[in-house]
């Protein structure tokens, strides 16, 4: 996320994305926010970013909706969704 955002706005965005997951019958297991770190390359003119890791579970519709929400959120510099199978 954009490192120039105040801490309360970062938390509000995280809660907004978590609410999107819950609204679409998903569950948020864990949210971890790292401190500001240097990016491997510039994204949207930014040299640094705030990394947020959100572990969620849900059906395909849930994941599709959170992906859509992340794509259209201006403060999100880049996102990645990784599927992990619990065995």
Order of alpha helices (4+ residues) and beta strands (2+ residues): alpha-beta-beta-alpha
